[in-house]
């Protein structure tokens, strides 16, 4: 896991504990990266099954 992936994972995890899903603006502000880099990191986390989006509950699931 790269530093950016680890940072995004922690941001999503910590915000979801309080039932709030981070927006792209939240992730851009907290990481200092652009949208393309964030999307790539999230896709990598999803492809390695470290994150999963539950469509019914509309929340992140962590492995």
Number of C-alpha atoms within 10 A of each C-alpha: 12 10 9 16 18 13 16 21 18 12 17 22 19 14 12 15 10 8 11 12 17 16 10 13 11 13 18 16 11 12 14 11 12 13 13 9 13 19 12 12 21 19 14 16 19 13 11 12 12 14 19 16 12 10 8 6 8 9 15 16 15 12 7
